[in-house]
Amino acid sequence: MTIAMYTRAAVPALLAVGAAVLLAACAGKPAAVPAEPPVQARAQGPGAANAATSADSLAQTSWELVRWARPDGQARAIPPRSASGEPVHLTFLAQGRQYRVVGFSGCNRYSGAYLLQGGTLTIQTPGSTRMACPQPELAAFETAYLQALPQVKTFTLDSGGAPRRLAFNLQSGEVLDFVRRADPPTP
């Protein structure tokens, strides 16, 4: 066999390998897998304990983040409403046996699964759209907020019947305070 014959035989094989490498490089990144499973948050207080008896107790409720307290009690800055007037918020939705938490985190919309069972609330790490935040501090806030949702250790509601306030106590000692917004329509 001459060098020309080897070259003719090797070129298609090299092209096939190159195409496979190129296709692999163009493939999207796999979804980020959380390093740790989400925390199972326990209900605290009579309002939360009452709500925690059924997965539907939080369903079809919407909440606006109004305060984020650090472990030392100092408030973390909450970003102002977006240009469209939308605040940072979360909404619990149920359709059939699918329980979702959806919301707006400052720049992007997010969605994830939640489970409220036996007095325990678990929020899976939410996925989000990938719009660029106009300011770096807003991007940092959004990242921290989305990472905080699956780290809820306990939650409290101000009453069991028609709660107006919801608090998430995080593993880190931080507290996210929410006030009730207009609830979404029931599907």
C-alpha positions in Angstrom: 0.0 0.0 0.0 1.3 3.4 -0.9 1.1 6.6 1.2 -1.6 7.9 -1.1 -3.8 4.9 -0.4 -3.3 5.3 3.4 -4.2 9.0 3.1 -7.3 8.3 1.0 -8.4 5.7 3.6 -7.6 7.8 6.6 -9.3 11.1 5.5 -12.9 9.8 5.8 -12.1 8.2 9.2 -10.6 11.4 10.4 -13.5 13.4 9.1 -16.0 11.1 10.9 -14.0 11.5 14.2 -13.8 15.3 13.8 -17.6 15.5 13.1 -18.3 13.5 16.3 -16.0 15.7 18.3 -17.7 18.8 16.9 -21.2 17.5 17.6 -20.2 16.7 21.1 -18.7 20.1 21.7 -21.9 21.8 20.4 -24.2 19.8 22.6 -25.7 21.7 25.5 -24.3 21.4 28.9 -26.1 18.9 31.1 -28.4 20.4 33.8 -26.5 21.2 37.0 -27.0 18.5 39.6 -27.2 19.8 43.1 -24.3 18.8 45.2 -26.6 17.8 48.1 -30.2 16.7 48.2 -32.6 19.4 49.2 -33.3 19.9 52.9 -36.7 18.7 54.3 -38.1 21.7 56.1 -40.2 21.1 59.2 -43.3 23.2 60.0 -43.0 25.5 62.9 -46.0 27.1 64.7 -49.7 26.3 64.5 -50.3 28.0 61.2 -47.5 26.0 59.4 -48.4 22.8 61.2 -52.0 23.1 60.1 -50.9 23.8 56.5 -48.3 21.0 56.5 -51.0 18.4 56.9 -51.7 18.3 53.1 -49.7 19.0 50.0 -52.5 21.1 48.7 -52.3 23.5 51.7 -49.7 25.7 50.0 -51.0 25.0 46.4 -52.3 28.0 44.5 -50.7 30.5 46.8 -48.2 33.2 45.7 -45.7 35.0 47.9 -43.5 38.1 47.5 -40.0 38.2 49.1 -40.0 41.3 51.4 -37.0 40.6 53.7 -33.9 38.5 53.8 -32.2 38.5 57.2 -28.7 37.2 57.7 -27.9 35.0 60.7 -26.8 38.2 62.6 -30.2 39.8 61.9 -28.8 42.3 59.4 -31.0 42.7 56.3 -29.7 41.6 52.9 -30.8 44.0 50.1 -33.8 42.8 48.1 -33.6 44.1 44.5 -36.3 46.6 43.4 -39.0 45.4 41.1 -37.9 44.6 37.6 -38.4 47.1 34.7 -41.8 45.4 34.1 -42.7 45.9 37.8 -42.3 42.3 38.9 -41.0 41.6 42.4 -39.0 38.6 43.5 -41.7 36.0 44.3 -42.6 32.4 44.4 -45.9 30.6 43.7 -46.9 27.1 44.7 -48.9 25.3 42.0 -50.7 22.0 42.0 -52.2 20.3 39.0 -53.2 16.7 39.6 -50.4 15.2 41.6 -47.7 17.5 40.2 -46.6 20.1 42.7 -44.5 23.0 41.3 -42.9 26.1 42.7 -42.5 28.8 40.1 -41.5 32.4 40.3 -39.3 35.4 39.4 -35.8 35.7 40.9 -34.9 39.3 39.8 -33.8 38.6 36.2 -35.2 35.2 35.4 -38.2 33.0 35.8 -37.7 29.7 37.7 -39.5 26.5 38.3 -39.0 23.4 40.4 -40.8 20.6 42.2 -42.0 20.8 45.8 -43.5 18.3 48.2 -45.4 19.1 51.4 -46.0 15.8 53.3 -46.1 14.8 56.9 -45.3 18.3 58.2 -42.2 18.5 55.9 -41.7 20.9 53.0 -39.0 20.0 50.4 -38.2 22.3 47.5 -36.1 20.8 44.7 -33.3 23.0 43.2 -35.2 25.1 40.6 -34.2 25.5 37.0 -34.4 29.0 35.5 -34.3 30.9 32.2 -30.9 32.3 31.4 -31.4 35.9 30.7 -28.4 38.1 31.6 -28.8 40.3 34.6 -28.0 44.0 33.9 -26.0 44.4 37.2 -23.6 42.0 38.8 -25.1 42.4 42.2 -28.5 41.4 40.9 -27.0 38.3 39.3 -25.3 37.5 42.6 -28.6 38.0 44.5 -30.5 35.8 42.0 -27.9 33.0 42.3 -28.1 33.1 46.1 -31.9 33.1 46.1 -32.2 30.1 43.8 -29.6 28.2 45.9 -31.5 29.1 49.1 -34.8 27.6 48.1 -33.8 24.0 48.5 -32.0 24.8 51.8 -35.2 25.6 53.8 -34.8 24.0 57.2 -38.2 25.1 58.8 -41.1 27.3 57.6 -43.7 29.3 59.5 -47.0 30.8 58.5 -48.8 33.4 60.5 -52.1 31.5 60.5 -53.4 28.2 59.1 -56.7 29.4 57.6 -55.6 32.2 55.2 -52.0 33.0 56.0 -50.6 36.4 55.0 -46.9 35.8 55.9 -44.6 33.0 55.2 -41.0 32.6 56.5 -38.3 30.2 55.4 -35.6 29.5 57.9 -32.5 28.3 56.1 -29.9 25.9 57.2 -27.4 28.8 57.3 -29.5 30.7 59.9 -30.8 33.2 57.3 -34.5 33.9 57.1 -36.5 34.7 54.0 -39.8 36.6 54.7 -42.6 36.6 52.2 -46.0 38.3 52.1 -49.0 36.9 50.3 -49.7 38.2 46.8 -52.8 37.7 44.7 -53.2 33.9 44.4 -53.0 32.3 40.9 -56.2 30.9 39.5 -57.1 27.3 40.3 -56.5 25.1 37.3 
